[in-house]
Amino acid sequence: MPQKLFSESDREQIIAAIKAAELRTSGEIQVHIENHCKGDLMDRAAEVFEMLKMYQTKDRNGVLFYLAVEDHKFAILGDAGINRVVEEDFWETIKNQMQELFRKGSFTEGLSLGIKLAGHKLQSHFPYDGDTDINELPDEISFGD
């Protein structure tokens, strides 16, 4: 069970990073963790993106952090709205920074850093509007098998 790889404190830290990032943007960030990636990494991330209904955000500005921990694979998948405005190598740059921490076994810190960096970019393109913004997706971490 992938839940066991992250302590309660780790999960709280990741959720706090999501909440902090979403305070300044209308964008939505979600984290999905499972043991094994079934099939192609990006195809599986897209399946999870759809399963979590992340495409239903008003501005199409959802970002998924997908981890298959036992396979040592992870992906960051942004929706059409955010992908239209970020640099071509934006997600790869974040992945590389996260990977440095992952190699040291610092998964919670790596995820938190990636979430923070994605949040900054979302904030610059999709700033928070207190009058109309609602939290469209849950901030909890979702787990597969």
C-alpha positions, 0 to 999 in steps of 0.5 A, a space after each residue: 500500500 503506497 500510503 505506508 510510504 508517507 507518514 501522517 506528517 509527510 502527508 500533512 506537509 504535502 497537503 499544506 504545500 498544495 493549500 499554500 500554492 492554491 491560496 494564490 491561484 485559481 489553479 488546482 494541484 493534485 497528487 496521486 501516488 501508487 506502487 506501480 505504473 500500469 503501462 506507459 507513464 504518461 498514458 497512466 498519468 492521463 488516466 489518473 488525471 481523467 479519473 480525478 476529473 481534473 479536466 473539469 476546472 473552469 480555466 483548465 488549469 489543473 496540475 497532477 503530480 503522479 508517482 509510481 513509487 516502486 517503479 521509480 517513475 513520476 510525471 507532472 501533467 498540466 491541463 490545456 490551460 496551463 500548458 498553453 502559457 508555460 515554457 516548453 521545458 517548464 514541467 521537465 525543469 520542475 521534474 529535474 529539481 524534484 528528482 534531485 531530492 528523490 534521489 536522496 530519498 527526500 520524497 516529501 520535500 521533492 513533492 513539496 518543492 514541485 508543488 511550490 514551483 507549479 503554484 508560482 507559475 499558476 499564480 502568475 498566469 491564473 491569479 486568485 480572485 477572491 470574488 469568484 474562486 472556489 476550490 474546485 478539486 480536493 486537496 487530499 492525496 489520492 492513492 492507487 494500489 
